[in-house]
């Protein structure tokens, strides 16, 4: 006799499992603990088998009968419902293991320990926000170029074209990792070369008019914030390293007697050790600061926590406080000032590029030539500091590069 909902609700557990049959192999098993499980008994290839169809009341009587009927349809087609279920579970497991998101996270976990913290955060943020919601659940071997382009155009449509290009680059790295680990046969991101508009060159705001530079240097000398921040501002135009390199400077890297700052490779964008010759004016500023922060690790420690470097926003915030907008001057702009004026003054271009720690086309050569042009760079850095001193004094300075 078929089961009814009242009969199922009123079924009481016993000392042993109780089976209430509905028909067609479907029955409800009431466990001694009170749980009620739908089961289906069937025969396949002469063997009796059973599968679970869910738990009552989550699976109603009507739904249990529908599941029974689906299983019996499979039997009529020569398919073992139990084995079909295992195959589906296996396929789902493969998707979880070999989805774009799973492979991307595996790639990230493998390589991110070799990246800077900021670089790692930017990459995983891009993937989480712009890629995973759209193609993350797909098998990586099934992601197509049009699907990928569709996600990139969403990024482009919000005005973040440069981010779209970087996301495409990151996806290409993930696909190539999938190929190397046997989970994909090709990289569809390669098909999208030229599919996005080119990005415009990004220029950091800076000042190149000599009178305006003099005004900026005098404003820095009059800065009313903390002494540590003022020293960082005073040093920025003299050493013209990247802002992140300046704020993470450590006393152990600086030799005041040798007038030299050696930045380790792992702190540099190009992962090559960098030497910064220190002009007399630079040594003087560092000597003033040493009694205040020299007992700690960082030359420019954070305001609240000495064990951490100055915040990445400190220099730019100080420039804003001095009245310079983000479109007029940035911390990175000191590099642009040096590059522009040193080139105009006729200093050797290779010496300037090496001092700016710009990329070397041959990474191996770069690793061995971090001291290249060092004598000329020492001379250039002192001449540059003298030149800035003249601008700050308000004089009409003409820098004549001495013969080398």
N, C-alpha and C positions, 0 to 999 in steps of 0.2 A: 504494500500500500504506500503511495507517494507521501513524502513528508509535507508538513504544513508549518507555517511560521509559529503558531501557538505551540505545536508539539516540540519544535526546536527550542523555543524560549523556556518551556517548562521541563526540558530534559534535565534530570538530576544525575550527578556523577555517582559512581559506585566504587567498590574496592578495586575493580579492574576496569580497563577501558570498555566503554559501551559503544556498539555500532548501530546506528539507525539508518537503514537503507532507503533510498529514494527511487532507484531504478536506473537501468543502463550502466551499472557499475558504480554509480555515485552513492556515497554514504557519508554520514556525519559521525565522527569519532569523538566521544565525550571522555576526556581524560579524568583520572581520579582527582586531579587538582582543580577540575572545573572547566578547563579549556575545551573549546569545541573546534575541531579541525575537519575541513572538507577533504575527502579522499576520493580517488577514482581508481577502481580495480579494473584491469584489462588484461588481455592476453596478446602477446606478440611473438611470432615464430614459435608458438607452442609453449611459451613460458608466461606464467602469471606475474604481472608487475603492478606496482602502485605508484601514484604520484599525488602530491598535495595540491589542492586547488585553493588554498587560503584558509583564513580563520573567520569563524562566525563571531560577532555580527558584522565585522569589516567587509566580508564577502557575504552578501545576502543569498537566500535560497535561489532567487531568480538568476543572479550572477553565477552562482555555482553550477546551475543547470546549463547556462550558456557556455561555460568553460568545458563542461563535460561534452557538450555537443561538438565544440571545436575539436576536442581531442578525438572524438569518434570519427569526425570527418578526416582527420589525419590518418587514423587507422585504416579507413576505407581506401585511402590513397597509398597505403603501404608504408606509411611513416610512423615510426615509434614516437609517441608524444614525449616520453621521458628523454629520449636521445635528442629530439628536436629542441627541447627546453635547454639541455646541456649545451647544445651548439649555439643557441641564442646567448646564453650566459657567457660562453667563451668569446663570442663576437663582441659583446659589450665590454668584456675585460680587455680585449685587444684595442677597442676604441679608447678606453680609459688610459691604456698604456701607450698607445701609439697615436693619440690625438695630437693636433698641433700644439695645444697648451701643454700636454704632458712632456712632449719632446722639447718644447721651448724652455720649460722649467728645468728639465734635466740639463740642457745646454747651459742655462744661466747658472745653475748650481756648480757646474764643472768649471766654468771660466771666470765667474765673477770674483773669486778670491784673488785673481791676478789684476783686478781693476781697482781704481780708486773708489771710495765710498760714494762720491757724488755721481760718477759715471754709472755705477751699478744701480743707483736709485733712479736715475733718468731712464735707463733701459727698461727696468721692470715696470716702471710707471707707464711708459709708452705701451708696453705689451698689455698690461692689465686694462688700460683705459681704451686703447684704440684697436687692438687686434683680438684678444681673447673673447670678448662678447660676440664677435661676428664669425670667426672661423676657429676659435679655440676648441670646440667640441668635435670638429671634423677630423677624420683620419688624415694625418699629414700627407699621405700619399695621394689623397683625393682632392686636396685644395688646388683650385685652378687659378690661372693667371687672372681671368675676369673677376673671380670672387675677391682675390687679393686687391685688384685695382679698385673695386667697389669700396673696400674698407679705406683705402688710401684717399679716395675722393671725398669721403666723409671728413677726413682730417683737413684736406685741402679746402673744403667748403667753409670751414670755420676760420680760414685765413692763416693756417699754420703749415704753409708749404714746406718750409725747411724741416719741420717735424715729420711730414709725410715722407720726405726723402730719407730721413734717418730711420724711420720705421721700416721702410722698404729695405734698407741696408741690413737692419737687424733681422728681418724675416729671411733674407738671403742667407745670413749666417746660420739661422736655425735649420733651413732646408738643407744646407750643405752638411750640417751635423747629422741630420736624418739620413742623408745619403751614405755618409761614412759609417753609420751604425746599422745600415741595412733596412731602414724603415721607409725609405723613399728612393725613387729611381732618378728623379730629376728635380731641378730647382726652378719652379715657375716664376720666381721673382726676376729671373734673367730675361724672361719674355717681356718685362715691363720697362726695359731700358728705353727711355725717350717718351714714355707714356705720361709722365708728369712734367709740367712746365719747369724750366730751370729756375733755380733760386737766384736772387740777386745777391751780389756780394754784400756781406754784413760789415759795416764800418763802425767802429767804436767812436763815439763823440770825443773830440779833442780840440785843442786850441793850437793854432800854428802861427798866429800873428805874434811877433816877438814882444811888442808892448803889452799885449794881453797876457802873454806867458809871465812877464815880469809882474803884472798885477796879481796873477794867480799865486805866484811864489810869495809875494808880500802878504797876501791874504792868508796863506798857510802859516806864515810866521806869526800872524795875529790870531790864529785859531784859539778859541776860548774853551774848547772841550778838554778831555783828559790829556795828560802829557804823553802817554803811550800812543794815543791816536795822532797827536800832533807830530810825534817823531815818525810814525808810519807815513804820514802825509809828506813830511820833509824828505824822507828817503825815497819815496816812490819815483820822483823825477830823476833822482841820481843813479838809481840802479835799473830802472825800467824793466823789472821782471814782471811776470803775470801777477795779478792781485792775489791769487791763491798761493803762489810761491812766496810772496812777501809776507802775508799774514801767518804762514806756517813756518817761517824762519825759526831756526833753533840756534841757541848760543854755541852749541857744540860744533856747528857747521862753520862758524865765523872765527877767523884768526885775525885779530886786530893788529897784531905785530907784523904779520905778513901782508896786511891790508887785502884780505881775500875772503870771499864767501864761496864755499863749495856746496852746492845743492845736490843731494843724492839723486840718483837716477829715478828711484821710485816716486819722487815728488814732482818730477818733470813730466810735462805733457808728452814729450817724445821718448821718455824712459832712457835718457842719456844724462850722465852727470854734467852739471853746468857750473862753470867758474865765473864768478862776478868779481872783477878787480874793484877794489874800494878806493875811491878818491879820498884825498885828505879830509874834505868836507864830510864825506860819508862816515869815515872813522870817527870824526869829532862828534857827530850825532849819536852814533852807537856808544861811544864812550860816555856821553851824557846819560844815556838810557841805562847802561849796564848796572849802576848802583841800585836802580829801581827793580829791574826784572832779571838781572844776571844770575840770581840764586835759583831761578826756575828753569824750566825746559825751553819755553818759548820766548823769543825776543819781544813779541807782541801778544801777551796772554789775554784771554777773555776778561771782560769786566767782572763777571760773577764767579767764574771758575778758572783759576790759574793753570790748572792742568790741561786746559784746552786752549787752542789758539783763538785769536781775535775773530769775531763774526765776519762772515763773508760780505755783510752789508755795511760794515763800519766805515770803510773808506768812502764809498759812494754817499752814505748818509752824512759824513763830515763835509763832503763837497757841496751837498744840498744846503747844509747849515751855513756854508760860506756864501751861498747865493747862486751857485751854479746848477742849472737844471740838467736833467739827464741827456738833453739834446745838445748841451754845451760842453760838458766835461764828465768823464767817468774815470774810475780807477785804472781801467785798461787804456785810457787815452794817453797816459804818460808814455806808453810804448810808441804810440803813433807820433807823438811830438818828437821823441828821440829819433825814430826812424826817418821821419820827414826831414828834419833839420840836419841831422848828421849826413844824410845823403846829399842834401843841398850844399853842405860845406865841403864835400869832396872826399870824405873818408872812404876807405876801401869797402866796397859793398859787401864782400865776403866777411869782413871783420864785423860789420854792423849786423849782418844776418846771424852770424855765430853768437854775437853778444845778445841778440834777441831770442836765441835758442829756437830759431825756426827749424822746420823739418829738414832733415838731410835725406836725399833720395836713396842713399845706400845706408841702411841701418847699421851694418857692421862697421862701415867706415866711420859713421858718426860716433859709435861707441869708443873708438880709438882716437878720435880727433877732437874731443871736447876742449882740448887746450890749444886748438889751432888758432893762429893769429894772436896768441895771448900777449906778446910784447906790444903789438900795435893796439890791442884792445885796452891794455893798461894805460897807454898814452892817450887813447881816445876818451876813456872814462874820466881821466883827470882834466883833459881839455874841456869835456862836456860840463863837468862840475864848475869849472872856472867860468865857462860861458854863461851858465845859468846864474851864477853869482853876479855877473855883470848885468844880466837882464833884471835881476831882483833889485839891484842898486839903482836901476832906472837909467843906466847909461845906454848910449847908442853903440851896442856891441857888434863888432864885426869879427867873426872868428876866422883866423887864417890858420889853416892846418899846416903844421911844420913839416918840412921834408922828412921822409922816413929813411 
